């Protein structure tokens, strides 16, 4: 089993078939095309997308249905074709695809990108960050709403 050095998890071992291939990379990281999805019992339901090519590149994600159980997945024909997904029928999250929201950790609280989730074809492990421009979702969906003011 091949091993990869990472900055955040030390040396990890993963089977070659566990690699997720992003044919055109991720926005801002187009040259990085191979990742692995790491899950740890003590940080469930977080999924860490660790680059297999760059030890310091890791995205923190959450399964999209953990954020919005009624999430409506939208993908362009180009994105579906890129990762080998059928064009003729609706896709089921968890059956056809893994759908992850990339998190941003900020001083004012974490947000999730529901506008452009990472979508992985579960049959071939090809992936894309698919922008759903007509979806109405935000790239800064607040995960922890501000607490209501305390009345005295």
C-alpha positions, 0 to 999 in steps of 0.5 A: 500500500503506497504511503504519502507524507502530509503536513496535517496527518503525518504519513498516510497509506492509501490504496491507489483506487482510493484516489479521487481524480479531478481532471481539471483540478480545483479552482485556484489549484488546477495543477493538483489533480489527485486527492484522497478523502480522509475520515476520522472517528473523532472528527465525524462528519468532517471529510478532509480532501488531502492532496496526494501531490502536495503535502500541505494542501488539504480542504476541510469539507462536510457531506452536503446532506449533513448541512442541508438534507434537502439539497438539490444537486445541479450539475452542468452537462459539461461537468457531468461529462467530465466525470462520466455521469449520465446525462439522462437521469437525476443523480442521487447523492450517496448512490451515484455521487459523493457531494461535499461542501468545502468549508471556510473557517473565519473569525466570525464563524465557519461557512460552507460553499453550497454554490460549488460543491465537490462532486465525486462519481462513486463508480470511477472516483472522478471529481469536479467542483461544480458551480450551480449558478442557477441554484440560489445557494450561497458560497458562504452558507453560515454553519453556526447561526449567530446566537439570539440576543439575551433579554434581561 
